[in-house]
Amino acid sequence: MGDTLTIPKAAIQKENYFSLSFVLSRVLNSGVIMSIEKNDHELKGLEKSIAKLTKTKYVSLFNSYTGAIHGALWGQDIGYDSTTRLEHPTDQQKKFLQWLGVSLVADPQVEQAFVTIAIDGENLNRIDQLIASATGLAPVIVLDFTSLGFGPVAAIAANDETIWKRAERLKIFGAFDLQTMWTQEESEFELQPAAQFNYRLSPLVAACVKIALLRRNSA
């Protein structure tokens, strides 16, 4: 009886309602909600925004944080029966790496596989500082945008093209698949994962995250 009910803080502030509704209307009217087309402008737009923020050459989008972790690991050829290091790994990270068959070590001589930045409504306007503090700590930066409230969404950012290529190959109907799906001829055998996953991000969610990044300092 003594508990006090509180209204949860809104993920989207009122001043952003108009710009968000404009983006949603544009995407909905285009009919591009889910797409396997490589020329999707919303996905490309978010990739470019993240690349600019992180000052990296390559960005790969995922529809879950664990998908981004998988991409970061597979991109570096860290898979079943491999070892890697994470600084202060969370329970979620430990469990997912165990599921993948990847063992964690504490040896500081082992390079950290990736560093994670979790973005929410409270720290969105400080994303530049958060990225700056994480730069150089690992070959891959994983950005988790799920707490913004648009749905599960994450990305990896790196300067190594091979990491990006391998991460992209994890996604069902990924970019390289579209180039070879009609001929059934594999173009890059060394990048082919044992299995592919439905990690592809919805353009609708990408549009929402992109507008949040663009409007982060407007309040």
N, C-alpha and C positions, 0 to 999 in steps of 0.2 A: 504494500500500500504506500510505502514511503518513496518508491521509485518515481522519478520525474521523467516524463516523456519529452523528448526534444525533437524538433524538426531537423532532419539531416540537411547539411549545407548543400545548396544546389551546385551541381557540377558545372553548370553554364550560368554565367551572370546575365542579368537582364539587359545590360548594355550590349551584349553580344547576340541577342535574339535575332535582330534584323539581319546581320551579316551571315549568321548561321542559316537562317531560313532561306536566304538568297542562294547560298551554295547548295543546300538540300534541294531546292526547287530546280536548280540548274541540272543537277545530277539526275534527279528523278525524271525530269522532262526529256533528258537525253536517252533514257532507257538503259543507261549503263549502271546497273546495280551490282551485278557480278559479271565479270568478263574475263576471257582468256586472251583477249587481244593485247598485243604488246604496245599498241599505240594509244593506250588509255591515258588521257591527259591528267586525270586526278592522281593516278599512281605515280606517274612521272613527276608531277608537280610536287608531291610530298617528298619523293626521293631527292629532288633538286633542293628543296628547302632544308632537308636534313643534311645533305652534303655541304651546303653553304654554312650551316650552323657548326658542323663538326670539322669543317675544313678538310674533308676527305674526298677521295675521288669516286668511291663506289658505295652505294647504299642498296640494301636488299630489304624489302618489306615482308612482314609475316603477320598472320592473323592470330598469333598468340605469343606470349613471352617465351614459353618453352620451345616454340618453333624457332624463335630467334636464337635461343641458346643452341639448339640443334644446328642451325645454320652456321653459327660462329665456330662451333666445334668441328663440324664436317668440313667447313671451309679450310680449316688448318690440318685436315686429315687426322683428326682426333676422333676415333670411333671405338668400336668394340675391342676390348682388351688393351686399350691405350691408357696412359696416365697423363694427368695435367694438374695444374695448380690454380686455385681461386683464393683471393684474399677474403677471409671471413665469409665462407659460403653459407647461404641460407639453407633451411631444411628443404625448401622446394628445389633448390639447385642440387643438393645432395641426392635427393630422391630421383630426380630426372636423370642425373649422370649415372646413378646406379642402374636405372632402367636401360640406359644406353650401353651399359657395360664399361663405362669409363671410370677409372679409379682416381681419387684425389690424393695428392701428396702435399706435404708441408715444406718440402725442400725449397728454400728461397732461390736456389740456383735454377730451378725450373721456371720458365717464363709463364706468367699468368695468361690464361687462355683468353679471357675477356674481362671487361669492367662494365658494370651495369649502372645506368642512370634511370631511376624511376621518376617519371614526370606526373605531377598532379596539379590541381588548381592552385595549391598554395605556393609551389615553387616554379610554376610555368614561366613567370617573368624573370627568373634567375637561371634559366636554362643555359645561357651563355657562360656564366660563371661555373656552373656544374660541369659543363663539357670541358672547359679550360682546365679544371682541377683533375679531370680524368684522362686528359690527353697524354699519351706517352706511357701510360701504365700497362697497356696491353695492345696487341695487334688489332683488336676489335673492340669497338664501343657498342654495347647493346643498349638501346633506348626503349624503355617500356612506357607506353602512353596509355595503358589500360585504365589507370585511375582518373583520366580526364573524363571518363563516363560515356564514351562513344562505343564501347565494346572492346574486346581483347585485340590489341594491336601493339606491335613492336617492330623494331628495325635494327639492323646491324650496319655499322659504318666502318670502312677500312680503306687503306690505301693500296692493298694488294689485290690485283685483278683476279688472281687465282682463287683467293678466298671468296670473292664475290661470285665468280662463275660456279664454284662448287656449291655455294649456298643456294644459288638460284636453281640448281639442278634438283634440289630436294623437293621443290614445289611441283605438285601435279599440274600438268599443262604449263610448265615453266617456259621461259623465253626460248631456250634451245630446243625444246620439244616441238614448238610451233614451226621451227625451221626444218625439222626432219620427220614430222608426223606423217606426211603424205608419201615420202619416199621410203620410210621405214629403214633408213640408213643412219646409223649412229655416227655423229660427226666427231665427237671427242670422248673416246672410250675411257680415258683416264679420269674423267670427271663424273662418270656415271655412278650414282649411289646404288646400294643393294635394293633399296626401296624408296618410293617417293610418297610424300604426304600431302594432304590437302591443306597446305600452309598459305595458300594464296589469299591476299587481303582484298576485301571488298572495296571498290572505288568509292562507294558511299562513305564508308568509315574513313578512308584516306582523305576525302574532301573535308570532313569534319575536323580531323587532326590538323590538316594544313591550315584551315582558317583560324584554328586556335593558336597555332604558331605565329601566323601573320598578325593576329590581334593581341598578342600576349602583353604588350606594353600600353594598350589603349586605355585601360581602366585608370 
